[in-house]
Amino acid sequence: MKYQKITISHEKILMTDHNEVYKNYKERVDGILRQAITKQQPRTLYEPLRYILNSGGKRIRPMLVIFACEALGGKMEDALNASVAIELLHN
């Protein structure tokens, strides 16, 4: 069986390393999450929130928002604030 190489001449697709794309997006989301939680009081609200957000996680919800935006022709930056809001609201 022969395989034919398909070339898209109008656009280069450089999504060869999906893990790097995910890692980059996750770092951006995590950075904004850390900046969003700077208040100290009331402690009963902010300490648990900081604990949950700083414990890491896969950040699937923000990734889905970003990837959906890109699938519809948007850019990651267009969806970044909305993706962080989803993560904050969920937690």
C-alpha positions as CSV (number, residue, x, y, z in Angstrom):
1,M,0.0,0.0,0.0
2,K,1.4,3.4,-1.0
3,Y,0.8,6.5,1.0
4,Q,0.6,9.9,-0.6
5,K,2.0,12.9,1.1
6,I,-0.5,15.8,1.3
7,T,0.9,19.3,1.4
8,I,-1.2,22.3,2.4
9,S,0.5,25.1,0.5
10,H,-1.4,28.1,1.9
11,E,-0.5,27.4,5.5
12,K,2.1,25.6,7.5
13,I,0.8,23.6,10.4
14,L,3.4,23.4,13.2
15,M,1.4,21.4,15.7
16,T,3.9,18.6,15.8
17,D,4.3,18.5,19.5
18,H,0.9,18.6,21.2
19,N,2.5,18.2,24.6
20,E,4.4,21.4,24.2
21,V,1.3,23.3,23.1
22,Y,-0.6,22.0,26.1
23,K,2.2,22.8,28.4
24,N,2.6,26.4,27.1
25,Y,-1.2,27.0,27.4
26,K,-1.3,25.5,30.9
27,E,1.6,27.7,32.0
28,R,-0.2,30.8,30.8
29,V,-3.5,29.8,32.5
30,D,-1.6,28.9,35.8
31,G,0.2,32.3,35.7
32,I,-3.0,34.2,35.4
33,L,-4.6,32.1,38.2
34,R,-1.8,32.9,40.5
35,Q,-2.1,36.6,39.8
36,A,-5.8,36.6,40.3
37,I,-5.7,35.4,43.9
38,T,-3.6,38.0,45.6
39,K,-6.0,39.1,48.4
40,Q,-5.5,37.7,51.9
41,Q,-8.9,38.4,53.5
42,P,-11.2,36.8,54.3
43,R,-8.9,34.0,54.9
44,T,-11.7,31.4,54.9
45,L,-12.3,32.3,51.2
46,Y,-8.8,32.9,49.8
47,E,-6.7,30.2,51.6
48,P,-8.8,27.3,50.3
49,L,-9.0,28.9,46.8
50,R,-5.2,29.4,46.7
51,Y,-4.7,25.8,47.9
52,I,-6.9,24.4,45.2
53,L,-5.5,26.5,42.4
54,N,-1.8,26.1,43.4
55,S,-2.1,22.3,43.7
56,G,-1.8,22.0,40.0
57,G,-4.1,19.9,38.0
58,K,-4.6,19.3,34.3
59,R,-6.7,22.4,33.7
60,I,-8.9,20.5,31.3
61,R,-11.7,23.1,31.4
62,P,-9.5,26.0,30.4
63,M,-7.9,23.9,27.7
64,L,-11.3,23.1,26.2
65,V,-12.3,26.7,26.1
66,I,-9.0,27.7,24.3
67,F,-9.1,24.8,21.9
68,A,-12.7,25.5,21.0
69,C,-11.8,29.1,20.3
70,E,-9.0,28.0,18.1
71,A,-11.1,25.5,16.3
72,L,-13.5,28.3,15.3
73,G,-10.7,30.5,14.0
74,G,-9.8,32.5,17.2
75,K,-6.5,32.8,18.9
76,M,-5.5,31.5,22.3
77,E,-5.3,35.1,23.7
78,D,-9.0,35.6,22.7
79,A,-10.1,32.9,25.0
80,L,-7.5,33.2,27.8
81,N,-9.5,35.3,30.3
82,A,-12.7,33.2,29.7
83,S,-10.8,30.0,30.3
84,V,-9.4,31.3,33.6
85,A,-12.8,32.4,34.6
86,I,-14.2,28.9,34.0
87,E,-11.5,27.4,36.2
88,L,-12.1,29.9,39.0
89,L,-15.8,29.4,38.9
90,H,-15.5,25.7,38.9
91,N,-13.2,25.7,41.9
